[in-house]
Amino acid sequence: MTDNRNPEAAWTYHDATKHSYTSIRTNPHFMDWSNQPLPFIPAHTNASPDLEAVAQLLYLSAGITRKRSYPGGEIYFRAAACTGALYEVELYLICGGLANLDAGVYHFAPAEFGLRQLRAGDYRRVLLEATASEPAIAHAPLTIVCTCTYWRNAWKYQARTYRHFGWDNGTLLANLLAVATALGLPARVACGFVDASVNRLLDVDPQREVAFSLVALGHAAALPPPAPAEISPLHLDTVPLSQREVDYPLMREMHAASSLDSPEEVETWRGHTPATDMPPPAGPTIQLLPLSDVEIPRDVRRGNTARPHRASHPAPRFHPQIRPPPHHSAAAFHPAGPRHSWRARGFPRSPRSPAQ
């Protein structure tokens, strides 16, 4: 059992990766553009039927919203902001039988705006056991697993990448929860689970990609049925993210130190949430009042001093039935084929998996 409550590993990671005047100016790291990791998991030729029922949810949380061309290639921007526009967060779906979607384990492919079926069958019971019977997971027809891949972000940010896992997963979760609320779907985030179980279900290599958070969506009265007896490796073909990877062990050490290895440990972790009672203020307080509509700044753009004419840009109206633009229509939400693993050939799998 890991000593999940020992903060020493967190302090070690924090001290080693924090920015200072000296560290920023003496770090010899540079971005090797010829070795930039692929922004997507490449598509494969085998295809399986998928759905369009969750297209809005996926598009508005992790879909590609625009692209920008530059002399060296293209940048694909997604609905949720991410450090360096590197988008190291991947989404997987574990569901029972839904309308127009068979029970199974799927990977969301933003490049094709489709789903790749990894496993057929209802595997929700695996998540239920991994979360020590978390009630929201128990009654969710659909759970989205957010994973984070180290190298895609570490290519630029090195060992600081693990800090970005929380930031970047957080911006995506904010979108995901907002869209779920607009659609009238109950949603709950679960961060405590047996990591090895979830990683094994997705068949990710925990040396490179790890499950980071779960989002239970919807509610069903019945509990999920028993999972298939065996969760075997998928043996997917390997496509490396780039020509070579640079390893930063400190990231994985930090993740491993906060891992949960059994349902009993998950229960203990969940039952000892730190108290949140704040001490009374020691001095005068200032009441914060909401700004009126006329006081809210318009056209505030990071990194751009241009101020387009306000009248030519009316404020968009959010509607629960918002759909992707024409090039991402519901008809384009198609089966994209099984996910390629980015496990490099010859790289050993870790027998254990780290967690949040």
C-alpha positions in Angstrom: 0.0 0.0 0.0 1.3 3.5 -0.9 1.7 6.1 1.8 -0.7 8.4 0.0 -0.8 11.0 2.9 2.9 11.5 3.0 3.6 15.0 1.5 7.3 14.5 1.0 7.1 13.5 -2.6 4.9 16.5 -3.4 7.4 18.8 -1.7 10.3 17.2 -3.6 8.5 17.6 -6.9 7.4 21.2 -6.1 10.9 22.3 -5.2 12.4 20.7 -8.3 10.0 22.2 -10.8 9.1 25.6 -9.4 10.1 28.6 -11.4 12.6 31.2 -10.2 14.6 34.1 -11.7 17.6 31.8 -11.9 15.9 28.6 -13.2 14.2 30.4 -16.1 17.4 31.9 -17.3 19.7 28.9 -16.8 17.5 26.1 -18.1 19.1 25.0 -21.4 15.9 23.3 -22.7 14.7 24.3 -26.1 11.7 23.0 -28.2 12.9 20.6 -30.9 10.2 21.2 -33.5 11.4 18.3 -35.6 10.6 16.0 -32.6 7.2 17.6 -31.6 4.8 14.9 -30.4 1.7 14.1 -32.5 -1.3 16.1 -31.3 -3.6 13.1 -31.8 -3.6 9.4 -31.5 -3.5 8.3 -35.1 -6.5 6.7 -36.7 -6.6 3.0 -37.6 -8.4 1.3 -40.4 -10.7 -1.0 -38.4 -13.9 0.7 -37.6 -16.8 0.0 -35.2 -20.2 1.6 -35.0 -20.4 4.6 -32.6 -22.9 7.2 -31.6 -23.9 10.8 -32.0 -25.8 11.2 -28.7 -22.8 12.6 -26.9 -21.4 14.6 -29.8 -22.3 18.0 -28.2 -20.7 17.0 -24.9 -17.4 15.9 -26.5 -17.2 18.7 -29.1 -17.7 21.5 -26.6 -15.3 20.0 -24.1 -12.5 18.5 -26.2 -13.4 19.1 -29.9 -11.4 21.0 -32.4 -12.9 24.5 -32.8 -10.5 26.1 -35.2 -7.0 25.7 -36.8 -4.2 28.1 -37.6 -1.6 27.5 -40.3 2.0 28.6 -39.9 5.1 28.1 -41.9 6.0 24.8 -40.0 2.5 23.3 -40.1 -0.9 23.7 -38.4 -2.1 24.2 -34.8 -5.5 22.7 -33.9 -7.3 24.6 -31.2 -9.8 22.8 -29.0 -12.8 23.9 -27.0 -10.9 23.9 -23.6 -7.7 25.9 -23.2 -4.5 24.0 -22.6 -0.9 25.0 -21.7 1.1 25.5 -24.9 -1.9 24.3 -27.0 -0.4 20.8 -26.6 -3.6 19.1 -25.4 -2.2 16.2 -23.4 -5.7 15.2 -22.0 -7.4 12.3 -23.8 -11.0 11.2 -23.2 -12.4 7.7 -23.0 -16.0 6.6 -22.6 -17.2 3.6 -20.6 -20.9 3.1 -21.0 -23.8 0.6 -20.9 -26.1 0.4 -23.9 -27.2 3.9 -24.9 -29.4 5.0 -27.7 -27.4 4.5 -30.9 -24.4 3.3 -29.0 -23.6 -0.2 -27.9 -22.1 -0.9 -24.4 -18.4 -0.7 -24.6 -15.1 1.2 -24.0 -14.4 3.9 -26.5 -11.7 6.5 -27.2 -12.7 9.9 -28.4 -10.8 10.9 -31.5 -11.0 14.7 -32.0 -9.1 14.7 -35.3 -11.9 12.6 -36.9 -14.6 13.7 -34.5 -15.5 10.1 -33.9 -15.2 7.3 -31.4 -13.0 4.2 -31.6 -14.3 1.2 -29.9 -11.6 -0.5 -27.7 -13.8 -3.1 -26.0 -17.3 -4.4 -26.6 -19.5 -5.0 -23.6 -20.5 -3.3 -20.3 -17.4 -2.6 -18.2 -19.0 -0.1 -15.9 -18.6 -2.5 -13.0 -14.8 -2.2 -13.3 -15.1 1.5 -12.5 -17.6 0.9 -9.7 -15.1 -1.5 -8.0 -12.2 0.8 -8.7 -13.9 3.7 -7.0 -15.0 1.7 -4.0 -18.7 1.9 -4.9 -18.8 5.6 -5.5 -22.6 6.3 -5.8 -22.4 8.6 -8.8 -20.3 6.0 -10.7 -22.7 3.2 -9.6 -25.7 4.8 -11.3 -24.0 6.5 -14.3 -25.0 5.2 -17.7 -21.8 6.8 -19.0 -18.5 7.7 -17.4 -15.8 9.7 -19.1 -12.3 9.0 -18.1 -9.8 11.8 -18.6 -6.2 10.6 -19.1 -3.0 12.6 -19.3 0.0 11.8 -21.5 3.4 12.9 -20.3 5.5 13.5 -23.4 3.0 15.6 -25.4 3.3 18.3 -22.8 6.8 17.6 -21.5 8.2 18.2 -25.0 7.9 21.9 -24.1 7.5 22.1 -20.3 9.7 19.2 -19.1 9.1 18.0 -15.6 6.7 20.8 -14.9 4.2 18.9 -17.0 2.6 17.2 -14.0 1.6 20.6 -12.7 -0.2 21.1 -16.0 -2.1 17.9 -15.7 -4.3 19.5 -13.0 -4.6 22.8 -14.8 -5.4 21.4 -18.2 -7.7 18.7 -17.0 -9.4 21.4 -14.9 -10.2 23.6 -17.9 -11.7 20.7 -19.8 -13.7 19.6 -16.8 -15.2 23.1 -16.5 -16.5 22.8 -20.0 -17.7 19.3 -19.6 -19.7 20.1 -16.4 -21.1 23.3 -18.0 -22.4 21.4 -21.0 -23.7 18.6 -18.9 -25.7 21.1 -16.9 -27.0 22.8 -20.0 -28.2 19.4 -21.3 -29.8 18.5 -18.0 -27.4 15.7 -17.2 -26.3 15.0 -13.6 -22.5 15.1 -13.5 -20.0 14.3 -10.8 -16.2 14.3 -10.9 -14.4 11.4 -9.1 -10.7 11.7 -8.5 -10.2 8.7 -6.1 -9.9 5.3 -7.8 -7.6 2.3 -8.1 -5.4 3.5 -10.9 -4.1 0.2 -12.0 -7.6 -1.1 -12.6 -8.7 1.9 -14.7 -5.4 2.0 -16.7 -5.7 -1.7 -17.4 -9.3 -1.3 -18.6 -8.1 1.4 -21.1 -4.9 -0.5 -21.8 -2.7 2.6 -21.5 1.0 2.4 -20.7 1.3 4.1 -17.3 4.8 5.1 -18.1 3.4 7.4 -20.7 -0.3 7.9 -20.1 -2.3 7.7 -16.9 -6.0 8.0 -15.8 -6.4 11.3 -14.0 -10.1 11.8 -13.3 -13.5 10.3 -13.9 -16.8 12.1 -14.8 -20.0 10.2 -14.1 -22.8 11.4 -16.4 -26.5 10.8 -16.1 -28.4 8.5 -13.7 -29.8 5.1 -14.0 -31.7 3.3 -11.2 -30.1 -0.1 -11.9 -26.6 -1.0 -11.0 -24.3 -2.2 -13.8 -24.1 -5.9 -14.5 -20.9 -7.9 -13.7 -18.1 -7.1 -16.0 -16.7 -9.6 -18.5 -14.5 -12.1 -16.7 -11.2 -11.1 -18.1 -9.7 -7.8 -19.1 -7.0 -8.8 -21.6 -4.5 -6.5 -23.3 -5.6 -5.0 -26.6 -2.3 -5.5 -28.4 -2.8 -2.4 -30.5 -0.2 -1.4 -33.0 2.3 1.1 -31.8 2.6 4.6 -33.2 5.2 6.8 -31.4 4.2 10.4 -30.6 7.5 11.6 -32.1 10.9 10.3 -33.2 12.1 10.1 -29.7 11.0 10.9 -26.2 12.8 12.6 -23.3 12.0 11.0 -19.9 11.4 13.1 -16.8 11.1 10.5 -14.0 10.1 13.1 -11.4 6.7 13.4 -13.0 6.0 9.7 -12.7 7.4 9.6 -9.1 5.0 12.4 -8.1 2.1 10.6 -9.7 3.1 7.3 -8.1 3.4 8.8 -4.7 -0.3 9.9 -4.8 -1.6 6.6 -6.2 -4.3 4.5 -4.7 -3.8 0.8 -4.9 -6.9 -0.9 -3.6 -10.6 -0.1 -2.9 -9.8 -0.1 0.8 -7.3 2.7 0.2 -9.8 4.6 -1.9 -12.3 4.4 1.0 -9.7 5.6 3.4 -8.7 8.5 1.1 -12.3 9.5 0.6 -13.1 9.3 4.3 -10.4 11.7 5.4 -11.0 14.7 3.3 -9.3 17.7 5.0 -11.5 20.1 6.9 -12.5 23.1 4.9 -13.6 25.4 7.7 -11.8 28.7 7.3 -10.8 30.8 10.3 -12.7 34.1 10.8 -11.1 37.2 9.2 -8.6 39.0 11.3 -9.2 42.4 9.7 -11.7 44.4 7.8 -13.4 42.7 4.8 -14.4 44.1 1.4 -17.7 43.1 -0.1 -17.4 42.0 -3.7 -20.4 43.1 -5.9 -21.1 41.7 -9.4 -20.5 44.0 -12.3 -23.4 45.1 -14.4 -23.5 44.2 -18.0 -22.3 47.7 -19.1 -19.3 47.5 -16.7 -18.0 44.2 -18.1 -15.0 44.7 -20.4 -15.6 43.7 -24.0 -13.2 42.2 -26.5 -10.5 41.4 -24.0 -8.0 39.3 -25.9 -4.9 37.8 -24.5 -1.8 38.7 -26.5 -3.7 40.8 -29.0 -4.2 44.6 -28.7 -6.5 44.8 -31.7 -10.0 45.9 -30.7 -12.5 45.0 -33.5 -15.6 47.1 -33.8 -18.0 45.9 -31.1 -21.1 46.1 -33.3 -19.7 43.6 -35.8 -19.3 40.9 -33.1 -22.6 40.3 -31.3 -22.4 38.1 -28.2 -23.1 34.5 -29.0 -26.1 32.9 -27.3 -25.5 29.6 -25.6 -28.2 27.1 -26.1 -28.5 23.6 -24.8 -29.0 22.3 -28.3 -25.8 23.9 -29.7 -24.3 21.6 -32.3 -20.9 21.5 -33.9 -20.4 23.7 -36.9 -21.1 22.2 -40.4 -17.7 20.6 -40.8 -18.4 18.8 -37.4 -22.0 18.0 -38.0 -23.7 15.1 -36.3 -23.3 13.0 -39.5 -19.5 13.5 -39.2 -19.5 12.0 -35.8 -18.5 8.7 -37.1 -16.6 5.5 -36.2 -13.0 6.3 -36.4 -11.5 2.8 -35.9 -9.7 1.4 -32.9 -7.3 3.7 -31.1 -3.6 3.4 -31.8 -1.5 3.0 -28.7 1.5 5.2 -28.5 3.5 2.6 -26.6 6.9 2.5 -28.1 8.1 -0.9 -29.2 10.6 -2.3 -26.7 9.5 0.1 -23.8 8.5 -2.1 -20.8 5.1 -1.7 -19.3 5.1 -0.8 -15.7 3.5 -3.4 -13.4 1.9 -0.7 -11.4 0.1 2.5 -12.3 0.2 5.9 -10.6 -2.7 8.1 -9.7 -4.0 11.4 -8.5 
